[in-house]
Amino acid sequence: MADTRAPAARPMSPHLQIYRLTLTMVMSGAHRVTGIFLYFGTAILPWWLIAAASGPNAYANVQWFMGTWFGRFVLLGFTWTLFHHTFGGIRHLIWDTGRGFGASEREWLAAATLFASITCTIIVWVAGYFFVG
């Protein structure tokens, strides 16, 4: 019979119990989740365009849905998701240049991404209500 060897002692990978949850880790996960939401949320635009091309009744149905509290919540979430994913992409672009890898720089970029996405969402919605009504 062949000699059987005991498995080699391999180093254990650190687990989540060892790591301290940082804002950068949360923003990394949020970037992935917002990408998924954008994938499915982008169906709103074709729905609106098809309804506009289909006639006034179909368009009125879409406008009614977007006017409900749930429709506005979906649009608000989609707006924030779009901005958050965009600013997260800019953060990754900065990292691609080799900058922003220091501990304080990473946390600052993550906080800036969150702040900018919330601020831009508020500005767009306030401007929308101010100019459109």
Residue frames relative to the residue before (quaternion, step in Angstrom):
aa qw qx qy qz dx dy dz
M 1.0000 0.0000 0.0000 0.0000 0.00 0.00 0.00
A 0.5265 -0.6297 0.4743 0.3182 3.47 -1.20 0.60
D 0.5243 -0.6140 0.4843 0.3371 3.49 -1.17 0.59
T 0.2240 -0.7553 0.5987 0.1448 3.54 -0.89 0.90
R 0.2477 -0.7731 0.5691 0.1305 3.49 -0.91 0.96
A 0.5002 -0.6183 0.5139 0.3218 3.50 -1.15 0.64
P 0.5716 -0.5950 0.4188 0.3792 3.59 -1.00 0.66
A 0.5373 -0.6319 0.4563 0.3220 3.53 -1.08 0.78
A 0.4659 -0.6533 0.5165 0.2989 3.54 -1.08 0.72
R 0.0819 -0.8107 0.5797 0.0055 3.52 -0.39 1.24
P 0.5522 -0.6087 0.4370 0.3655 3.56 -1.09 0.58
M 0.4355 -0.6825 0.5252 0.2621 3.54 -1.06 0.76
S 0.4277 -0.6836 0.5295 0.2636 3.54 -1.01 0.83
P 0.5169 -0.6340 0.4580 0.3480 3.60 -0.95 0.78
H 0.3167 -0.7540 0.5541 0.1555 3.54 -1.05 0.79
L 0.7015 -0.4746 0.3299 0.4171 3.56 -1.28 0.24
Q 0.5821 0.5830 -0.3813 0.4195 3.58 1.19 -0.42
I 0.6550 0.5063 -0.3089 0.4682 3.57 1.19 -0.50
Y 0.7039 0.4651 -0.2672 0.4656 3.55 0.95 -0.88
R 0.3405 -0.6808 0.6068 0.2290 3.53 -1.24 0.62
L 0.4563 -0.6928 0.4879 0.2715 3.58 -0.80 1.02
T 0.0933 -0.8030 0.5884 0.0178 3.57 -0.70 1.11
L 0.6546 -0.5077 0.3856 0.4062 3.53 -1.29 0.31
T 0.6117 0.5544 -0.3476 0.4445 3.58 1.06 -0.69
M 0.6475 0.5062 -0.3199 0.4714 3.60 0.99 -0.76
V 0.6530 0.5069 -0.3115 0.4686 3.58 0.97 -0.85
M 0.6752 0.4912 -0.2977 0.4627 3.59 0.94 -0.88
S 0.5925 0.5512 -0.3654 0.4600 3.59 1.11 -0.55
G 0.6750 0.4722 -0.2852 0.4900 3.56 0.94 -0.86
A 0.6422 0.5228 -0.3209 0.4596 3.57 1.02 -0.81
H 0.6129 0.5462 -0.3519 0.4498 3.59 1.06 -0.69
R 0.6606 0.4919 -0.3068 0.4769 3.58 0.98 -0.78
V 0.6688 0.5006 -0.2998 0.4607 3.57 0.92 -0.91
T 0.6597 0.4947 -0.3232 0.4643 3.60 0.93 -0.80
G 0.5946 0.5523 -0.3661 0.4554 3.59 1.11 -0.55
I 0.6496 0.4992 -0.3094 0.4828 3.57 1.01 -0.79
F 0.6544 0.5056 -0.3114 0.4683 3.60 0.94 -0.86
L 0.6412 0.5141 -0.3315 0.4634 3.59 1.00 -0.75
Y 0.6041 0.5659 -0.3550 0.4346 3.57 1.03 -0.75
F 0.7482 0.3737 -0.2135 0.5050 3.58 0.83 -0.96
G 0.6607 0.5329 -0.3104 0.4279 3.59 1.04 -0.70
T 0.5614 0.6099 -0.3872 0.4035 3.55 1.18 -0.42
A 0.5244 0.6301 -0.4100 0.3999 3.60 1.21 -0.22
I 0.5171 0.6379 -0.4195 0.3870 3.60 1.21 -0.30
L 0.6688 0.5210 -0.3108 0.4297 3.59 0.88 -0.89
P 0.6841 0.4455 -0.3173 0.4826 3.67 0.76 -0.80
W 0.5940 0.5607 -0.3639 0.4476 3.60 1.06 -0.70
W 0.6782 0.4881 -0.2798 0.4728 3.57 0.93 -0.96
L 0.6802 0.4893 -0.2960 0.4586 3.61 0.92 -0.90
I 0.6505 0.5014 -0.3169 0.4744 3.60 0.96 -0.83
A 0.6491 0.5062 -0.3196 0.4694 3.57 0.99 -0.79
A 0.6414 0.5158 -0.3289 0.4631 3.59 1.01 -0.74
A 0.6949 0.4572 -0.2711 0.4843 3.59 1.05 -0.72
S 0.6543 0.5525 -0.3096 0.4134 3.59 1.17 -0.51
G 0.6852 -0.4670 0.2982 0.4727 3.57 1.13 -0.37
P 0.7131 -0.4947 0.2991 0.3966 3.54 -1.27 0.26
N 0.6356 0.5360 -0.3509 0.4308 3.63 1.01 -0.63
A 0.6680 0.4843 -0.2982 0.4799 3.57 0.91 -0.90
Y 0.6500 0.5112 -0.3126 0.4673 3.58 1.00 -0.83
A 0.6398 0.5257 -0.3222 0.4588 3.58 1.00 -0.78
N 0.6229 0.5359 -0.3405 0.4570 3.60 1.07 -0.68
V 0.6606 0.4882 -0.3072 0.4804 3.57 0.94 -0.87
Q 0.6606 0.5044 -0.3085 0.4625 3.58 0.91 -0.89
W 0.6180 0.5310 -0.3479 0.4637 3.59 1.06 -0.71
F 0.6697 0.4991 -0.3063 0.4567 3.58 0.87 -0.96
M 0.6864 0.4779 -0.2894 0.4656 3.59 0.89 -0.87
G 0.6530 0.5142 -0.3107 0.4610 3.58 1.21 -0.37
T 0.5576 0.5888 -0.4025 0.4247 3.60 1.22 -0.24
W 0.6519 -0.5116 0.3656 0.4238 3.58 -1.22 0.31
F 0.6523 0.5102 -0.3233 0.4579 3.58 1.02 -0.75
G 0.6470 0.5185 -0.3156 0.4616 3.59 0.99 -0.80
R 0.6636 0.4799 -0.3042 0.4867 3.57 0.99 -0.78
F 0.6134 0.5326 -0.3476 0.4682 3.57 1.08 -0.66
V 0.6385 0.5127 -0.3172 0.4783 3.59 1.00 -0.80
L 0.6749 0.4851 -0.2966 0.4704 3.58 0.91 -0.86
L 0.6275 0.5196 -0.3323 0.4752 3.59 1.03 -0.75
G 0.6685 0.4924 -0.2955 0.4726 3.57 0.92 -0.89
F 0.6471 0.5087 -0.3218 0.4678 3.57 0.99 -0.79
T 0.6327 0.5275 -0.3302 0.4609 3.59 1.01 -0.78
W 0.6774 0.4734 -0.2989 0.4771 3.58 0.85 -0.93
T 0.6343 0.5383 -0.3275 0.4479 3.57 0.97 -0.85
L 0.6491 0.5197 -0.3139 0.4583 3.57 0.95 -0.87
F 0.6884 0.4614 -0.2866 0.4807 3.59 0.86 -0.90
H 0.6633 0.5138 -0.3216 0.4389 3.58 0.87 -0.89
H 0.6736 0.4843 -0.3002 0.4708 3.57 0.91 -0.87
T 0.6274 0.5320 -0.3333 0.4608 3.59 1.05 -0.73
F 0.7021 0.4458 -0.2753 0.4823 3.59 0.82 -0.93
G 0.5995 0.5333 -0.3590 0.4768 3.59 1.13 -0.54
G 0.6319 0.5204 -0.3214 0.4761 3.58 1.08 -0.71
I 0.6319 0.5088 -0.3300 0.4827 3.59 1.04 -0.73
R 0.6192 0.5320 -0.3389 0.4677 3.59 1.04 -0.76
H 0.6673 0.4771 -0.3006 0.4866 3.59 0.95 -0.81
L 0.6108 0.5371 -0.3509 0.4640 3.60 1.08 -0.64
I 0.6219 0.5172 -0.3338 0.4840 3.59 1.03 -0.74
W 0.6590 0.4968 -0.3123 0.4705 3.57 0.95 -0.81
D 0.6192 0.5576 -0.3431 0.4335 3.59 1.06 -0.67
T 0.6490 0.4942 -0.3228 0.4799 3.59 1.19 -0.43
G 0.5612 -0.6217 0.3775 0.3950 3.59 1.27 -0.07
R 0.6019 0.5485 -0.3583 0.4567 3.58 1.25 0.19
G 0.7787 0.4087 -0.2579 0.4003 3.52 -1.34 0.30
F 0.4935 0.6839 -0.4221 0.3326 3.60 1.16 0.43
G 0.4705 0.6557 -0.4628 0.3669 3.61 1.21 0.00
A 0.6536 -0.5401 0.3510 0.3973 3.57 -1.15 0.57
S 0.7083 0.4338 -0.2758 0.4837 3.60 0.82 -0.91
E 0.6269 0.5403 -0.3411 0.4458 3.60 1.07 -0.68
R 0.6355 0.5285 -0.3275 0.4578 3.60 0.98 -0.81
E 0.6823 0.4760 -0.2884 0.4740 3.57 0.88 -0.93
W 0.6395 0.5215 -0.3305 0.4581 3.60 1.01 -0.77
L 0.6615 0.5007 -0.3090 0.4650 3.60 0.93 -0.86
A 0.6414 0.5139 -0.3261 0.4670 3.59 1.01 -0.75
A 0.6661 0.4861 -0.2993 0.4801 3.58 0.94 -0.86
A 0.6412 0.5209 -0.3223 0.4623 3.58 1.01 -0.79
T 0.6182 0.5405 -0.3388 0.4593 3.58 1.04 -0.74
L 0.6755 0.4849 -0.2873 0.4754 3.57 0.89 -0.92
F 0.6712 0.5006 -0.2963 0.4594 3.59 0.88 -0.96
A 0.6812 0.4926 -0.2955 0.4538 3.60 0.86 -0.94
S 0.6623 0.5047 -0.3239 0.4491 3.60 0.93 -0.80
I 0.6616 0.4828 -0.3100 0.4828 3.59 0.95 -0.79
T 0.6593 0.5169 -0.3088 0.4504 3.59 0.92 -0.90
C 0.6859 0.4762 -0.2924 0.4661 3.60 0.85 -0.92
T 0.6166 0.5358 -0.3464 0.4612 3.59 1.04 -0.69
I 0.6593 0.4960 -0.3050 0.4757 3.58 0.92 -0.89
I 0.6524 0.5170 -0.3208 0.4519 3.61 0.90 -0.88
V 0.6725 0.4934 -0.3067 0.4585 3.60 0.88 -0.90
W 0.6938 0.4675 -0.2933 0.4626 3.61 0.89 -0.85
V 0.6327 0.5010 -0.3383 0.4839 3.60 1.01 -0.69
A 0.6543 0.4964 -0.3124 0.4773 3.60 0.94 -0.84
G 0.6327 0.5363 -0.3295 0.4511 3.57 1.01 -0.75
Y 0.6877 0.4572 -0.2815 0.4886 3.57 0.93 -0.86
F 0.6578 0.5205 -0.3147 0.4442 3.57 1.06 -0.73
F 0.7714 0.3628 -0.1929 0.4859 3.58 0.89 -0.93
V 0.7475 0.3749 -0.2137 0.5050 3.60 1.01 -0.74
G 0.4545 -0.7123 0.4308 0.3170 3.56 0.95 -0.80
